[in-house]
């Protein structure tokens, strides 16, 4: 894989939808941000990140660049976006506006993209262990339901590339938030391997989204570090991917 993005198969049946997850390829950033760093909260130069985002948006067919995002804080806070721009303090963004892309940055945490095909609503979610523990996926879907009358049967979702269970070791404090089916005890006392990807997939299912309408990335940011940034593997100094979704105008 040397492309600047991966397009989830689940959304390809909907021509009005633009949805993608960036890789680390095709950008302008040098080591250690090689090369398509899209994270404005890194030490990379702001002008390079802006150019990288332009490269990415053009590659996925979003030439206008209209984009709504937030500085993420590992919360379960959800916002409804009506215009482009950056805010602070939200880890999930919903919009019903056409020609407005919403997205989240990741580098081990789990991105989730959702499309309500009937009410024409999209959402982008950032779920690290804290957001997963606070069930941000369910909080987001509940907000879509209350604000737009979303029905689970109309939703399609993508659970994106993140760190896999075999590489995600945590302590008892973190493991406490995960069910027994989503954690494995290590030989060392107090150490566990947890599965944030499967946990968020199962939250989508528990809301009522059919399994056939959920796609799960097969990639791992740690194992596939040649294609994706990994905050943990690269010891905190690395770039960020950007997972986005939006509806084209009529």
Secondary structure, DSSP 8 states (H G I E B T S, - for coil): --SSEE--GGGTT-TTEEEEEE-S-S----TTS-S----TTSSS-HHHHHHHHHHHHHHHT-TT--EEEEE--SS--EEE--SSEEEES-SEEEE--BT-EEEEEESSSEEEEEEETTTTEEEEEEE-HHHHHTTHHHHHHHHHHHHH---GGGEEEEE--B--GGG-EEEHHHHTTS-GGGEEE-SSTTEEEE-HHHHHHHHHHHHT--GGGEEE---BTTTTTTTS--TTTTTT----EEEEEEE---
